[in-house]
Amino acid sequence: MPSGRSSQRIVIAGASSLLGGEVKSLLEETRFAGWDISLVDEESAAGTLTEAAGEPAVIQPVEEGTFAWAQLIFFAGSAPFTLANLPAAQESGATVIDLSGAALKLPNMSAWFALEPADKSKKLYAIPSAPALVTAKLLAALRQARLSRASVVFFRPVSEAGRAGIEELESQTSHLLSFQSVGQPVFDTQVAFSLLDHYGSASRESLQSVRERVRLEISALGDKIPVQPAIEVLHAPVFYGYTFIANAELQSSKTREALAEFLRSSGFAVEGDTTSSTGNLTASGDSAIHLALPESDPAQPNTWWFWGAADNIRLPAATAVKLAEQLIA
């Protein structure tokens, strides 16, 4: 069904997720505040009471006509939910912005990293995950320093598994401090007080799948970045915020001050001195990527370490809304 392009209607599919809620909140702070925003999700989440534009709102199931007359459709739920409903969304004629990762392998998909203006001729966009957005921006900034090799290790928070992941870490932490056995229905392993390279075999969460998604997203950049980096993703026992450590080998000698200026001019929030600490709480609620001052490696000439953090919910949601603003401008 063709949609009316004059319609000021937005659909958020996967509205009960943390990403869906953040997209809605950010839309209400922009030029889209007066638009009709419809909230839909899987059957299990239908009927959930929330709010939109300061008024009570109920999340609805996806039905025939759900996407009709929409200009913009955001997918912020699970990848299977997105794949099941993407055909109907595309048939509506709306521009689709996917944050779930489901669209990455589809034809005519355009991954948008906010490194360049959006192509308004496209109808299907994929917003990369927070690690991919961090990596893309960092490597693009270091192009100025003649980057020759890079690797990045990300530490994944439990909120990437949604509210159930947050509740499991909270429950495990309190039970372990009380010397009680812990439940592990989400991760199938102890995630409290533990750094891990994989979850339990029965878990639907997979660090390997996260790594594969990030690598796929980065490969979509092509020649927009100077090198293809090595990527690793590990579990961290924190609720919110990705932290990361990056190693970069440069082809020329640079000072710390010069590198910090490259990064600031590229939009990073770089700490001004070595006394202030940078961590996941530093980036909480902020769409900027935070970095400590770079540290040189004394054993390897022209090699630098970068420690930083990004809000895993806010960063991709803000990127999606920024894209929407460009498309409707």
N, C-alpha and C positions, 0 to 999 in steps of 0.2 A: 504493500500500500504506500504510495508516495506521500510524503509528509509536506505540510505547509511550511515553507522556509520563513514565512513571516511570523510563525508561531514562536513565542518565547517560552518554550517548554524544555525542561531538562529531566532525564530519567537517571537515577542512580541505582544500578542493579548490583545487589550485594550491600545494601544500605546498612545492614546490621553489623557489618564488620568494622574493625577499627579504622581501616582505610576509608570505607564508605562514610563513616561518621565524620572523619577529618575533611574529606572532600566537600561534604555538605556544609560544614562550618565555614570553610574557606570561601565557598561560593557565596555564602550569605554576607561575606565581608567585602565583596567586590561588586562590579556593575551588574552581576546576576542576582543581586539581593531581591529584586522585585519580580523575578521570573517564577513561573510555576515549576516547582521541583517535586517530582514524583519519586517516592521511595519504594523500591521493590526488592524482594529477596527470595530465597528458597522457601519451600512450604514450611519447613521447621521453624523459620524465623518470622513467617507471616503472622500478623496480629500483634507484633511487638509495638508497644507504645513508645514513641519518641517525640521529637518536636522539630518543626520546620518554620523558619521565619518567626520564631517566638511563640508559635501556636502548637497545640497538641497535634500529633500526626501518627498514623498507624501504618506500619510497613505492610505492603500488600504482596500477594503472590504474583508471579508473572502469568498473565492471561492473554488471550487473544486481544489485540489492540493496545497492549501495554505500551508499546513503543511508538504508536501512531502519533504523528504531528510533532514529534520531538525534533529539536535542532541538534541537541547534544545528548549522547548516552554514555555514561561512565560505567564501566564494569570494575567493581572493587571487591568482589567476593572470591570464591574458589575458582580455580581453572576449569574444573568440570562444569560448574554452573555457567561460566562464561561460554564455553564451547556449546553447551546445550541451547543457549538463547541467542548466540551471536547471529545465526542466520536470520532470525526474525528482526533483530535490531538493524542489520544491514538492509533488509528488505524495506524497512521504513523510510530509507533515504537519509537518515540522520548521520552525522559524523560520530563515529564511535571512538572512544578513548578508553583503552584497556589497561588496567593496572594489575591484572591478575597473572600475567605472563602467558596466557592461553593463546594470544594472537601472534606470538613471536615467530612461529613457523608457517604462518598463513601467507598466501600470495597477496600482493598489493598492500602488505603491512608496512608502515613507516615508523621505525623506532625514533622517538624524539628525546634528545638528551638536553635540550635547552642550550645547545652550543651555537645554534644558528636559527634564523627565523623559520617559522613553520611554513610548510608548503600547503597552501589552502586548497589545492586541487585534490589532495588525499582525503579519503573517507574513513580509513582505518588506521589508528595510531596505537602504538604500544608504548606505555610509559615504563622505562626500565626500573628495576628494583633499586633500593638505596645504594647497595654496593656498586652496582654498575654506574649509577649517576656519579658517585664519588670517584670511581676509577677514571671515567671519561673526563671529568673536569680536571682531575689532577694531572693526567697525562697531557691533556691539551695545554695546560698551563706550563708544564715542563718542556713542551716543544720549544719554547723560547730559549731554554737552557741547553738545547741539543741533546735531548734524552736518547740514550742508546739501548737501555735495558731497564725493566721494572718488574717488581713483584709486589703483591699486596695480600696481606692476611687479614680477614675480617672476623670479628667476634660477634656472633649472632645472639640477639636477645630473645627471650621466650615469647615476647609479644608478637613475633613473626608467626607464631602458631595461634594467634588470636586470644580472646579472653580465656579460653580453656587452658592455654599455655601459661598465662599469667597466674591463674588460679592454682595450677599444679605446682609451679615454683613456690608460690606463697604457702600452700599446704605442706609441701615437702620441707620447706625451711622451718616452719613452726613445729612439725612433727619430729624432725631430727634434733632440734634444740631441746625437745622434751623426751628424747631417747625413745621415740615411738617409731614403728615401721611406717614407711611412706607408700602412698599410692602413686601409680605411674601410668594412668590410662592414656595420656597424650604422647609421652616420650618413651615409654617402656624402659626407662632407666632412671637413675638418680641424676637429676639436673641441678639440684641445689648443691652449692659448695663444690662444684665440679666443672672443670674444663674438659670438653669432649671433642673427638673427631667424628663420631657418629652416634646416633640414637639406637635404641633397642630394635631388634628385628621385627617386632610386632607394631612398631610406631608408624603412623601415617606420615609423620614428619621425617624428612630425609635431607641430611646435610649434603649428600652427594647430588641430589636433585637441585639444591640451592646453588651449588658450585656450577652445575651444568647450565642452569638458567643464566647465571652471571656471565659465564664464558660465552654463551650464545648471544647475550645482549651486547657484550663488548665486541664480538666479531662483527656485529651489524654496523659498527662505526666505520669499518673499512679504513680509508686513508685519512679520516678526520683526526686520528691520533698517530703519533710517530712510531709506536711499537705496539705489538700485542703482548700484554703482560701475563705473567704467571699469577694465578688466582688460587687462594685457599680460603675456606670458610670453616670456622670452628664454633662450637657452642660456648657461650659465656653465661654464667649464672646470674644474669641481670634481667630486669623487667623490660626496660625500654632503651633504645639507642644502640646503633652499631658503633663499635670502636674498631680501629684498624691501625695496622703498622705497614708502611710502604717503604720499599727500598728502591732507590733510583740510581742508576749509573749514568753519568753525563760524559759527553765527549769533550767538554772544556771545563776549565776551572771557574767556579763561581763562589762568591762569598755568601755567607748566611744572609746578610742584608739584601743582596741582590735576589736570592731565591725567595725570600719573604716578600719582596716587592712584586715579583712575578705572580705570586700566589694571591696577594691582596688585590692586585689589578685584575685578577681573574674571578674575583668575587668571594674568595675564601675569607673566613674570619680567623686571622692569624694572631695568636697571643703576642703581646708586645714585649714580654720578658720571660725569663726562665723560672721565675718564682711562682707564677700562677700555673695551676695544674689544669690539664685538659682531659675530660672524660665524657662518658655518656650523659651525665647530668648537665655538663656544660652546654650540650646541644639540645637539651630537652625543650620541646615546644618551638624550636627555631628552624626555619627553612634553610639557613646557611649551614655550610660545612665548616666545622671548626678544626683548626690545626695548631699544634704547638710549634714553636720555632724549630726549623729543621736542624738536625744534628749530623755533622760529618762523621764518617767512619775513618778513624785514624789508620786502620790497616789497609784500606782500599782507597787510593786517590780518586777524587771526583765522584765518590759514592756517598749518598746522603740517606738518612732515615727520616721518615715523616710519620708522626703520631697524630691521630685525629679522631673525630667523632661526628656522627650525623644522626638526627632523629629519624628512625626507620619508618615512621608513619608520616610525619610532617613533610619530609623531603619529597617523596614521590607524589603525595597529594598536592603539594604546592606546585610541583612541576606540571601536573595534569591541569590544574586551574590556570596556570600561566599559559599553557598551550591553548586552552579554551578561550582565554582573553585575546590571544593573537588571531585565532580563527574567526572570531565574531567581530573583531575590530573593523 
